[in-house]
Every structure is written in C-alpha cells, then in structure tokens.
Amino acid sequence: MRIGAAVPFVVVAVVLAGAPLVQAGQAEITTMGTVVSTGRDSMVVKIDDHGHHIPFAVGKDTIVPADLAVGSRVSVVYHPTGATGQMADRVTLLPGAESKAGRGPAKRTARPAPATPKP
C-alpha cells in the first residue's frame, strides 16, 4: 500500500523537475524582415518570406539594438510562447536598415569636398 500511495508524488516530482529542461531546450527560430512598429514590450516585423506581420514580445532579457526604429531591416531570433505567441530573444540590425531618422538606408559615405572657386 505504501508504494501505491507514493506513486502520485513521484510522478509530480518528475514532471516538475522536467519543466525547466523543456524550457531550456526550446527551439530557436530565426527570421528576417522589416520593423513596422515598436513598443516598450513588443514589436511587429513584416517577414521577408511571406510578407505577414508577425508580433514579437520583447522581454527584459531580449537583446535589442538601441537604434532600432520603424523601417529597420532586422534578423530576429525567437522562441514560441504558446500556440500563437513569439518571444524575441535577440534582434540584430541588417545591412540596409533605415537610419534612426527614418530617411532611408543608413549609409556611411564620404562627401566630396566643396568646390573652391578659382581666382
């Protein structure tokens, strides 16, 4: 009788001990696209592959560039959070990202020297 009574407790202990292992082994997914909106705890990216707008939760552990802005081209490493949610783990700016002012692609080009009038 004692063994039969202990089985439920052992099952619960095994399930609880396995919970962190499932979280640690979550699949990481990477996608690329263009940021269409940002917030303090979320962002939406228009995905390159199919053009859908995908919302991502942004948490305290999410790595996000300080100069992320609407129009930025990004790579997002994320993991699912349930049936329809996504938590961004790392956001990286890609070449061709919009400048912080949003006036087009950020470029570093040398400007030609101004012409000096000849006397």
N, C-alpha and C positions, 0 to 999 in steps of 0.2 A: 504494500500500500504506500509506503513512503516514496518509492521510486515513481509511482504514478502521479503523486502529488507534486513532485519536483519537476516533472517534465515541462509544464507550462512556464515555470520560472526560467528554466534553461533555454527554452525557445525564445522568450522575450529578451533574455540576456544576449543571445546570439544575434537576434535582429538588431538590437540597439548597438551592439559592437560593430556590426557590419555597416550601419548607416554612414559613418564617416568615410569608410572605404568607398562606398558608392559615390559620394560627393567628390572625393579626391580623384576618382577615375573617370570623371565626366568627360565627354567628348568635347574637344576644342574644335570649333569650326571657324574658318576664315572666309571672309567675303570682301569684295571691293565695290565702291560706289561713290556717290556724291552726297554730302550732307545737305538735307533740305530743311532741317530745323534742329535747334539745340535748346536744352533747358538745364536746370541745375542738376536734375537726376534722370535725364533722358535725352535721347537724340533720335532722329529719324534719318535713314540713309536710303537713297534711291539706288538700288542694286544694279550693277552693270549687266549681270547675266540676263535678267528678265524685266528690268525696269520697275519692279514693285517697290513700294515704300515700306521699309522694314523698321519698326520701332525697336530701340535698344534701351534697356535700363542701364543707367550709369551709377555705380555704387562708389563707396569710399575707397575701395581697393582698385577701381578701374584706372588704368593709366591713359590719360588724355592729354594731348598737346595743349599748351597754354594758348596757342594762337589758332585753335580750331574755330572755324566760322562756317556759316552757311555758304555753300558753294565749294567747300574744300573737298578734294578727292582724297579718300581715305581707304585704308585696309582696316577691317575690324575683326579681331579675334574674339569669339564669344562662345557662350555655352547656353543650352536651353534651360529655361526655368519653368517647367511645366509644359502643358500641351501647346501653348501659343506664345510664350514669353521668351525673350532673349536677354541675357545679361552680358554687356560688353566687358571684356577683360582687359583689352589693350586696343587703343586706337592709334594708328600711325598715319601721318600725312604722306601722300604720294606725290610724285612729280606732277606738275600741272595743277596743284592745289591753288585755290583762289587766295589772293593776298588778304591780309586782315581787313583792309578797307573794302574788299569785295569788288575791286575794279578790274578784275581779270586775273589771269595766271600770274603767280608770283615769279618774277624773273630777276636774275642778277646780271645785268648787262652794263658794260661801260658806256658812258655817254661820250659822244665826240666833243672834243674841245671846241669852245666857241670860236668862230672865225674872227680874226683880227683884221681890221681894215688896214689897207696898205696906204702909206702916206703919199 
